[in-house]
Amino acid sequence: MKFKSLPKIYRLPTLALIACVGGAFVFGWQNEIITIWISNGIYHFEFPFYLEKLFGFENGVSVWFARDFWYAELGVSILVGLWGAYQMGARVVGMKVKNK
């Protein structure tokens, strides 16, 4: 599917829905990694691409902080998806009303 083949009014909501699904997979996967580390007795988490080193954490961050961070990101991803779904529905209904 070519993204430019969509009408302009549907591009941003479609992108939001794609970001929601991708975010759900990525952030859910990170939470699964944290759960595995906790079950193995590892209580520090290293963010991808060594992001914790940018903020001054040398040995990773607490798994509890990381878990809460990824759950927050998952929540934001769901909100973006809900916004995209709402906008998609509103624009479809708007087009039907406009075409009557």
Secondary structure by P-SEA (a helix, b strand, c coil): cccccccccaaaaaaaaaaaaaaaaaaaaaaaaaaaaaaaccccccccccccccccccccccaaaaaaaaaaaaaaaaaaaaaaaaaaaaaaaaaaaaac
